[in-house]
């Protein structure tokens, strides 16, 4: 094709942790790239998800530390209280700074950042007979991916009111997802809210009900409980964090009950009504017994996500949906010349989206691209206490009839944990009985969202129980608990 300012090797729609990473990696490989974003650069994760929530939780941690200062020999005089407006402002400032960082990275890598809403042009990319030229806009050889097809058109309604059409040899959909509700509950953004509003509430409620005990639900519940809010969690399934190992769920339940949470597991919310200054919530036990009416200042709905696929014009290009999410093959390909990554395909983790972005960018550029092993991707929940895991849960290992041996180590006897005043939780590791490979690891307690990196490396490489147990870990550290738990699995724990 002849080169014009609107011709690109790759057009990425969405600038979240999947989109901007895909754009940067493609640019590193010599592709001419445009990245279209209708809102803030960095997407939901950097602006309304991963990062700002961690800033909120850090403020909650500081407050709780001060409240327990006497235990560390520190006397705090006067009233200690949360300034919600200041906490929220700090969170927004952190997100704004990171969003600017994404803008800098795009500019540094010569990626054209286009502010607007993208829609596929109606016509499909037509097949062409002539052999593809290099890239039309540089010196990079054309990718074998999509060879023999004319560029796809992307119409962009720019934020300044103008329109522009981009042409891309390949397109990456990284449009993310948004919160969804359940039947009988309508989010109004005032008293019945989702996670975005929960990050910018104009007042500190006295009472809050949270629907959903997954990662989003327990993180916001943990934050608001730290600020003194009376919090009730309603979960349809039998336990908190149902995707986690059962032992972790039990430990979190004990910790939350100790913190004063009200927990209604095996319950469903039948309806919710904003009465003006409160919310009336009807909750029914799943066993068919009499329901309960809950009254709260705020109802937070944390019941999952819906993919952002509307008004993109996907149907005309053969892109199929499954329960609202884009269907892809093993190469994350949704249709000829169209790839999709991250939340829009239902993955749900920022670091997964980033890994997918790198993979797709390398595939499109004709680089050696290694498929992602989704069994080795860690998952973290940043409530208090923190949760982290990688690999199979014990229930999943049993279902697959995998032979394994379990090792555990509680935080209570660990020197670093005692010094830090952190005694809740444990490290649990599962090693294959025959091969010694890591089957799964599950942790709850201090610093586990950082510690999981060591076990993720073990899961994704040939590290086995013996090699980890005989790896010298610095003392005193939280990481020693991983070594101790592994020694327990091998039958020669030192400190148990």
C-alpha positions as CSV (number, residue, x, y, z in Angstrom):
1,X,0.0,0.0,0.0
2,X,1.1,3.6,-0.5
3,X,2.1,5.3,2.7
4,X,0.0,8.1,4.1
5,X,0.0,9.7,7.6
6,X,-3.0,7.5,8.4
7,X,-1.4,4.2,7.4
8,X,-0.1,1.9,10.2
9,X,1.3,-1.5,10.6
10,X,-0.7,-1.9,13.7
11,X,-3.6,0.0,15.3
12,X,-4.3,-0.7,18.9
13,X,-7.7,0.2,20.3
14,X,-7.4,0.8,24.0
15,X,-4.4,2.0,26.1
16,X,-4.8,-0.2,29.2
17,X,-2.0,-2.5,30.4
18,X,-2.7,-4.8,27.4
19,X,-3.1,-2.1,24.8
20,X,-0.2,0.3,25.5
21,X,2.2,-2.7,26.1
22,X,1.2,-4.2,22.8
23,X,1.8,-0.8,21.1
24,X,5.2,-0.3,22.7
25,X,6.4,-3.8,21.9
26,X,5.3,-3.5,18.3
27,X,7.1,-0.2,18.0
28,X,10.2,-1.7,19.5
29,X,10.1,-4.3,16.7
30,X,10.0,-1.6,14.0
31,X,6.2,-1.4,13.4
32,X,4.5,1.9,12.8
33,X,1.8,2.0,15.5
34,X,-1.2,4.1,16.5
35,X,-3.0,3.7,19.8
36,X,-6.6,4.9,20.1
37,X,-8.0,5.7,23.5
38,X,-11.4,7.3,24.3
39,X,-10.7,8.2,27.9
40,X,-7.5,8.4,30.1
41,X,-4.3,6.8,28.9
42,X,-3.6,3.7,30.9
43,X,-7.2,2.4,30.8
44,X,-9.2,1.3,33.7
45,X,-6.3,-0.4,35.5
46,X,-4.2,2.6,35.9
47,X,-7.0,5.1,36.3
48,X,-9.9,3.3,38.0
49,X,-8.6,-0.1,39.0
50,X,-5.3,-1.7,40.0
51,X,-3.3,1.5,40.8
52,X,-5.8,3.9,42.5
53,X,-7.3,1.1,44.6
54,X,-3.8,0.2,45.9
55,X,-3.3,3.9,46.8
56,X,-6.6,3.8,48.8
57,X,-5.5,0.6,50.5
58,X,-2.2,2.0,51.4
59,X,-3.9,4.9,53.2
60,X,-6.0,2.4,55.1
61,X,-2.9,0.5,56.1
62,X,-1.3,3.7,57.4
63,X,-4.4,4.4,59.4
64,X,-4.5,0.9,61.0
65,X,-0.8,1.1,61.7
66,X,-1.3,4.4,63.6
67,X,-4.2,2.9,65.5
68,X,-2.0,0.1,66.7
69,X,1.1,2.3,67.3
70,X,1.1,1.6,71.0
71,X,1.9,-2.0,70.3
72,X,5.1,-0.8,68.7
73,X,6.0,1.5,71.6
74,X,4.8,4.6,69.8
75,X,2.5,7.0,71.6
76,X,0.1,8.9,69.4
77,X,-1.7,11.8,71.1
78,X,-4.9,13.4,69.9
79,X,-7.6,12.1,67.5
80,X,-6.6,10.0,64.6
81,X,-9.2,9.9,61.8
82,X,-9.5,9.4,58.1
83,X,-9.9,12.3,55.8
84,X,-11.7,10.6,52.9
85,X,-11.4,13.5,50.6
86,X,-7.7,13.7,51.0
87,X,-7.3,9.9,50.7
88,X,-9.3,10.0,47.4
89,X,-7.3,13.0,46.1
90,X,-4.0,11.2,46.8
91,X,-5.3,8.2,44.9
92,X,-6.4,10.3,41.9
93,X,-3.0,12.1,41.9
94,X,-1.2,8.8,41.8
95,X,-3.3,7.7,38.8
96,X,-2.8,11.0,37.0
97,X,1.0,10.7,37.4
98,X,1.0,7.2,36.0
99,X,-1.3,8.1,33.1
100,X,1.2,10.9,32.2
101,X,3.9,8.2,32.3
102,X,2.0,6.1,29.7
103,X,1.8,9.2,27.5
104,X,5.6,9.7,27.8
105,X,6.3,6.0,26.9
106,X,4.1,6.2,23.8
107,X,5.8,9.4,22.7
108,X,9.2,8.0,23.4
109,X,8.5,4.9,21.2
110,X,7.1,7.1,18.4
111,X,3.6,5.7,18.7
112,X,0.8,8.0,17.5
113,X,-1.6,8.5,20.4
114,X,-5.1,9.2,19.0
115,X,-7.7,10.5,21.5
116,X,-11.2,9.4,20.4
117,X,-13.7,6.5,20.0
118,X,-12.8,3.9,17.4
119,X,-15.2,2.0,15.1
120,X,-14.3,-0.5,12.4
121,X,-15.1,0.8,9.0
122,X,-18.0,-1.1,7.4
123,X,-16.0,-2.7,4.6
124,X,-13.7,-5.6,5.3
125,X,-10.1,-5.5,4.3
126,X,-10.2,-6.8,0.7
127,X,-7.9,-9.6,-0.5
128,X,-5.1,-8.4,-2.8
129,X,-3.1,-10.4,-5.3
130,X,0.2,-8.6,-5.3
131,X,2.9,-9.6,-2.9
132,X,3.0,-7.4,0.2
133,X,5.7,-4.7,0.2
134,X,7.9,-4.1,3.2
135,X,5.8,-2.0,5.6
136,X,4.9,1.0,3.5
137,X,6.1,3.3,6.3
138,X,9.6,2.2,7.3
139,X,12.1,-0.5,6.8
140,X,10.6,-3.4,8.8
141,X,9.8,-6.4,6.6
142,X,6.1,-7.1,6.3
143,X,4.7,-9.6,8.8
144,X,3.6,-13.0,7.5
145,X,0.5,-12.5,9.6
146,X,-2.3,-11.1,7.5
147,X,-0.3,-11.4,4.2
148,X,-2.5,-10.9,1.1
149,X,-5.1,-8.7,2.8
150,X,-5.6,-5.0,2.4
151,X,-5.5,-2.8,5.5
152,X,-8.5,-2.5,7.8
153,X,-10.1,0.9,8.3
154,X,-10.7,2.3,11.7
155,X,-13.0,5.4,12.0
156,X,-12.2,7.5,15.0
157,X,-14.6,10.1,16.4
158,X,-11.9,12.4,17.9
159,X,-12.5,14.0,21.3
160,X,-12.2,17.4,19.6
161,X,-15.3,16.7,17.6
162,X,-13.5,15.9,14.3
163,X,-13.2,12.5,12.6
164,X,-10.3,10.6,11.3
165,X,-9.8,7.2,9.5
166,X,-6.8,5.1,10.3
167,X,-5.7,2.2,8.2
168,X,-4.0,-0.8,9.9
169,X,-2.5,-4.0,8.5
170,X,-3.5,-5.5,11.8
171,X,-5.7,-4.4,14.7
172,X,-5.5,-5.3,18.4
173,X,-8.7,-5.0,20.4
174,X,-7.8,-4.0,24.0
175,X,-11.0,-2.2,24.9
176,X,-11.3,-3.7,28.3
177,X,-14.5,-4.2,30.3
178,X,-16.8,-2.4,32.8
179,X,-18.7,-3.3,35.9
180,X,-22.0,-5.2,35.5
181,X,-24.9,-5.6,37.9
182,X,-27.4,-8.4,38.7
183,X,-31.1,-8.8,38.1
184,X,-33.1,-6.7,40.6
185,X,-30.2,-4.2,41.2
186,X,-29.8,-1.1,39.2
187,X,-26.7,0.9,39.6
188,X,-27.6,4.6,40.0
189,X,-24.2,6.1,40.9
190,X,-25.5,7.6,44.1
191,X,-26.4,5.0,46.7
192,X,-26.1,1.9,44.5
193,X,-22.7,2.1,43.1
194,X,-19.9,0.2,41.3
195,X,-16.1,0.3,41.8
196,X,-15.5,3.6,40.0
197,X,-17.9,5.5,42.3
198,X,-16.5,3.6,45.3
199,X,-13.1,5.3,44.6
200,X,-14.6,8.8,44.7
201,X,-17.4,8.8,47.2
202,X,-18.2,12.3,48.4
203,X,-18.9,11.1,51.9
204,X,-17.8,8.4,54.3
205,X,-20.8,6.1,54.8
206,X,-21.6,4.6,58.2
207,X,-22.8,1.4,56.7
208,X,-22.1,-0.4,53.4
209,X,-23.3,-3.7,51.8
210,X,-21.0,-5.2,49.2
211,X,-22.4,-7.7,46.8
212,X,-19.7,-10.1,45.7
213,X,-16.8,-11.6,47.6
214,X,-14.3,-11.8,44.8
215,X,-11.2,-9.6,44.5
216,X,-12.9,-6.3,43.9
217,X,-15.5,-6.9,46.6
218,X,-13.1,-7.9,49.4
219,X,-10.6,-5.1,48.5
220,X,-13.2,-2.3,48.8
221,X,-14.8,-4.0,51.8
222,X,-11.4,-4.1,53.5
223,X,-10.6,-0.5,52.6
224,X,-13.9,0.9,54.0
225,X,-13.8,-1.3,57.1
226,X,-10.4,0.1,57.9
227,X,-12.0,3.6,57.8
228,X,-14.6,2.5,60.4
229,X,-17.5,1.7,58.1
230,X,-19.8,-1.1,59.2
231,X,-19.5,-3.5,56.2
232,X,-21.7,-6.5,55.2
233,X,-20.6,-8.8,52.4
234,X,-23.2,-10.8,50.5
235,X,-21.9,-13.7,48.4
236,X,-23.9,-16.2,46.3
237,X,-21.3,-18.9,46.7
238,X,-20.5,-20.7,49.9
239,X,-17.3,-18.8,50.8
240,X,-15.3,-15.7,50.5
241,X,-12.9,-15.4,47.5
242,X,-14.4,-18.6,45.9
243,X,-11.7,-18.8,43.2
244,X,-9.0,-19.2,45.9
245,X,-7.9,-22.3,47.7
246,X,-10.4,-23.4,50.4
247,X,-7.8,-23.0,53.2
248,X,-7.1,-19.4,52.2
249,X,-10.8,-18.7,52.1
250,X,-11.2,-20.1,55.7
251,X,-8.3,-18.0,56.9
252,X,-9.7,-14.8,55.3
253,X,-13.1,-15.5,56.9
254,X,-11.5,-15.7,60.3
255,X,-9.6,-12.5,59.7
256,X,-12.6,-10.6,58.5
257,X,-14.8,-11.8,61.3
258,X,-12.1,-10.7,63.7
259,X,-12.2,-7.3,62.0
260,X,-15.9,-7.0,62.5
261,X,-17.3,-7.8,59.1
262,X,-20.8,-9.2,58.7
263,X,-20.6,-12.1,56.2
264,X,-23.6,-13.6,54.4
265,X,-22.4,-16.5,52.3
266,X,-24.8,-18.7,50.2
267,X,-27.1,-15.7,49.9
268,X,-28.4,-13.9,46.8
269,X,-29.6,-10.3,46.5
270,X,-33.2,-10.3,45.3
271,X,-33.6,-6.5,45.0
272,X,-32.2,-3.1,46.0
273,X,-34.0,0.2,46.3
274,X,-32.6,3.7,46.8
275,X,-34.9,5.3,49.3
276,X,-33.1,8.7,49.1
277,X,-30.8,8.6,52.1
278,X,-30.3,4.8,52.3
279,X,-30.6,1.6,50.4
280,X,-33.0,-1.2,51.2
281,X,-31.6,-4.6,50.1
282,X,-33.6,-7.8,50.1
283,X,-31.3,-10.9,50.6
284,X,-32.5,-14.5,50.3
285,X,-30.6,-17.5,51.6
286,X,-30.1,-20.1,48.9
287,X,-31.5,-22.9,51.0
288,X,-35.0,-21.4,50.6
289,X,-35.4,-20.1,54.2
290,X,-36.8,-16.7,55.0
291,X,-35.1,-13.7,53.5
292,X,-33.5,-10.7,55.2
293,X,-33.9,-6.9,54.7
294,X,-30.6,-5.0,55.0
295,X,-30.4,-1.2,55.3
296,X,-27.2,0.5,54.3
297,X,-26.0,4.0,53.4
298,X,-24.3,2.6,50.3
299,X,-24.6,-0.7,48.2
300,X,-21.5,-1.6,46.3
301,X,-22.1,-4.0,43.4
302,X,-18.9,-6.1,42.7
303,X,-20.4,-9.0,40.7
304,X,-18.2,-9.2,37.7
305,X,-17.5,-7.4,34.4
306,X,-19.0,-7.0,30.9
307,X,-16.7,-6.6,27.9
308,X,-16.6,-3.3,26.0
309,X,-17.6,-4.6,22.6
310,X,-20.6,-2.4,21.7
311,X,-20.6,0.0,18.7
312,X,-17.2,-1.3,17.4
313,X,-18.6,-2.7,14.2
314,X,-17.1,-6.1,15.0
315,X,-19.9,-8.2,13.3
316,X,-19.1,-7.0,9.8
317,X,-15.6,-8.4,10.2
318,X,-16.4,-11.8,11.4
319,X,-15.6,-11.3,15.1
320,X,-17.6,-13.6,17.3
321,X,-18.7,-13.2,20.9
322,X,-19.1,-15.7,23.7
323,X,-21.2,-14.5,26.6
324,X,-20.3,-11.0,25.5
325,X,-16.5,-11.5,25.3
326,X,-14.6,-11.7,22.1
327,X,-13.7,-15.2,21.0
328,X,-10.1,-15.8,20.0
329,X,-8.0,-18.8,18.9
330,X,-4.7,-20.0,20.5
331,X,-2.9,-17.0,18.8
332,X,-5.4,-14.6,20.3
333,X,-6.8,-14.0,16.8
334,X,-10.4,-13.0,16.6
335,X,-10.7,-12.6,12.8
336,X,-8.4,-12.0,9.8
337,X,-6.1,-9.3,10.9
338,X,-7.9,-8.7,14.2
339,X,-6.5,-9.8,17.6
340,X,-8.0,-9.3,21.1
341,X,-6.4,-9.3,24.5
342,X,-7.2,-8.7,28.2
343,X,-10.6,-8.1,29.7
344,X,-12.4,-7.9,26.4
345,X,-11.7,-11.7,26.0
346,X,-12.5,-12.3,29.7
347,X,-9.0,-12.8,31.1
348,X,-9.5,-10.3,33.9
349,X,-5.9,-9.6,35.1
350,X,-3.8,-6.7,34.1
351,X,-0.5,-8.6,34.0
352,X,-2.2,-11.2,31.8
353,X,-3.2,-8.5,29.4
354,X,0.3,-7.2,29.3
355,X,1.7,-10.6,28.5
356,X,-0.9,-11.1,25.8
357,X,0.0,-7.7,24.4
358,X,3.7,-8.6,24.1
359,X,2.8,-12.0,22.5
360,X,0.5,-10.5,19.9
361,X,2.9,-7.7,19.0
362,X,5.7,-10.2,18.5
363,X,3.5,-12.5,16.4
364,X,2.3,-9.7,14.2
365,X,5.9,-8.5,13.7
366,X,7.1,-11.9,12.7
367,X,9.2,-12.1,15.8
368,X,9.7,-15.3,17.8
369,X,6.5,-15.3,19.9
370,X,6.1,-17.7,22.7
371,X,2.5,-18.7,23.6
372,X,1.4,-17.8,27.2
373,X,1.2,-20.6,29.7
374,X,-1.9,-19.5,31.6
375,X,-1.3,-22.1,34.3
376,X,1.7,-20.1,35.4
377,X,0.0,-16.7,35.8
378,X,-0.3,-15.5,39.4
379,X,-3.3,-13.9,41.0
380,X,-3.3,-11.4,43.8
381,X,-5.9,-9.8,46.1
382,X,-4.9,-6.8,48.0
383,X,-7.3,-6.8,51.0
384,X,-5.9,-7.1,54.5
385,X,-4.6,-9.7,54.9
386,X,-3.3,-10.0,51.3
387,X,-3.8,-13.1,49.2
388,X,-1.6,-14.5,46.4
389,X,-1.7,-17.7,44.4
390,X,-0.3,-19.5,41.4
391,X,-1.1,-22.8,39.9
392,X,-3.8,-25.2,40.9
393,X,-5.9,-25.1,44.1
394,X,-5.9,-28.3,46.2
395,X,-9.5,-29.0,45.0
396,X,-8.4,-28.7,41.4
397,X,-5.4,-31.0,41.9
398,X,-7.7,-33.6,43.4
399,X,-10.1,-33.3,40.5
400,X,-7.2,-33.9,38.0
401,X,-5.9,-36.8,40.1
402,X,-2.5,-35.2,40.4
403,X,-0.3,-36.7,43.1
404,X,1.0,-34.0,45.4
405,X,2.4,-33.3,48.8
406,X,1.5,-30.3,50.8
407,X,3.8,-28.1,52.9
408,X,2.6,-25.3,55.2
409,X,4.2,-22.6,57.3
410,X,2.3,-20.1,59.4
411,X,3.5,-16.6,59.8
412,X,3.3,-16.7,63.6
413,X,6.7,-18.3,64.3
414,X,8.6,-16.4,61.6
415,X,11.1,-13.9,63.0
416,X,10.4,-11.1,60.4
417,X,6.6,-11.6,60.9
418,X,6.9,-11.3,64.7
419,X,9.0,-8.2,64.4
420,X,6.5,-6.6,62.0
421,X,3.5,-7.6,64.2
422,X,2.0,-9.8,61.4
423,X,0.9,-13.2,62.6
424,X,-2.3,-13.8,60.5
425,X,-2.1,-16.3,57.6
426,X,0.3,-18.9,56.1
427,X,2.2,-20.1,53.1
428,X,0.9,-23.3,51.5
429,X,2.8,-25.1,48.7
430,X,1.9,-28.2,46.7
431,X,4.7,-30.1,45.0
432,X,4.2,-33.0,42.6
433,X,5.0,-36.3,44.4
434,X,6.7,-37.8,41.4
435,X,8.4,-35.0,39.5
436,X,8.9,-32.5,42.4
437,X,7.4,-29.7,40.2
438,X,5.2,-27.0,41.8
439,X,1.5,-27.9,41.4
440,X,0.2,-24.8,43.2
441,X,1.0,-22.2,45.9
442,X,-1.4,-20.3,48.1
443,X,-0.5,-17.6,50.5
444,X,-2.4,-15.2,52.8
445,X,-0.7,-12.6,55.0
446,X,2.0,-10.0,54.8
447,X,3.8,-9.1,51.5
448,X,2.5,-12.2,49.7
449,X,1.6,-10.2,46.6
450,X,5.3,-9.6,46.2
451,X,6.5,-13.0,47.4
452,X,4.4,-14.8,44.8
453,X,7.0,-13.9,42.2
454,X,9.4,-16.6,43.5
455,X,6.8,-19.3,43.3
456,X,5.6,-18.1,39.8
457,X,9.2,-18.5,38.6
458,X,9.3,-22.0,40.2
459,X,6.0,-22.8,38.4
460,X,7.2,-21.6,35.0
461,X,10.6,-23.1,35.1
462,X,12.2,-26.4,36.2
463,X,12.6,-25.4,39.8
464,X,11.5,-28.3,42.0
465,X,10.9,-28.7,45.7
466,X,14.5,-29.9,46.4
467,X,16.1,-27.0,44.6
468,X,13.9,-24.4,46.3
469,X,14.4,-25.9,49.8
470,X,18.2,-25.8,49.4
471,X,18.2,-22.3,48.0
472,X,19.5,-20.1,50.8
473,X,17.0,-17.4,51.7
474,X,18.1,-14.2,53.5
475,X,17.2,-13.9,57.2
476,X,15.1,-12.4,58.5
477,X,12.7,-12.1,55.6
478,X,9.1,-13.0,54.8
479,X,10.4,-15.1,51.9
480,X,11.8,-17.6,54.4
481,X,8.3,-18.9,54.9
482,X,8.3,-20.2,51.3
483,X,11.5,-22.2,52.0
484,X,10.1,-23.4,55.3
485,X,6.8,-24.5,53.7
486,X,8.7,-26.4,51.0
487,X,10.8,-28.1,53.7
488,X,7.6,-29.1,55.4
489,X,6.4,-30.8,52.2
490,X,9.7,-32.7,52.0
491,X,9.4,-33.8,55.6
492,X,12.3,-31.9,57.1
493,X,10.9,-28.5,58.3
494,X,13.3,-26.9,60.8
495,X,11.0,-24.4,62.5
496,X,7.8,-26.4,62.8
